């Protein structure tokens, strides 16, 4: 599993993870595991699996570290 830092969370049920590269990874609230989407905070470290969504790359199995 890769790790990153939550860069931005929206009130629409999705967010972005800073991956350490020049591209951030999109994630949707339905891909959060082990906690609720509402409990995640910007700046928090998370682990995730890189996956593919209908609009491009996305993080799956997002969990707090």
HELIX and SHEET records of a PDB file:
HELIX    1   1 UNK A   29  UNK A   31  5                                   3    
HELIX    2   2 UNK A   37  UNK A   39  5                                   3    
SHEET    1   A 6 UNK A   2  UNK A   9  0                                        
SHEET    2   A 6 UNK A  14  UNK A  18 -1                                        
SHEET    3   A 6 UNK A  25  UNK A  28 -1                                        
SHEET    4   A 6 UNK A  56  UNK A  64  1                                        
SHEET    5   A 6 UNK A  45  UNK A  53 -1                                        
SHEET    6   A 6 UNK A   2  UNK A   9 -1                                        
END                                                                             
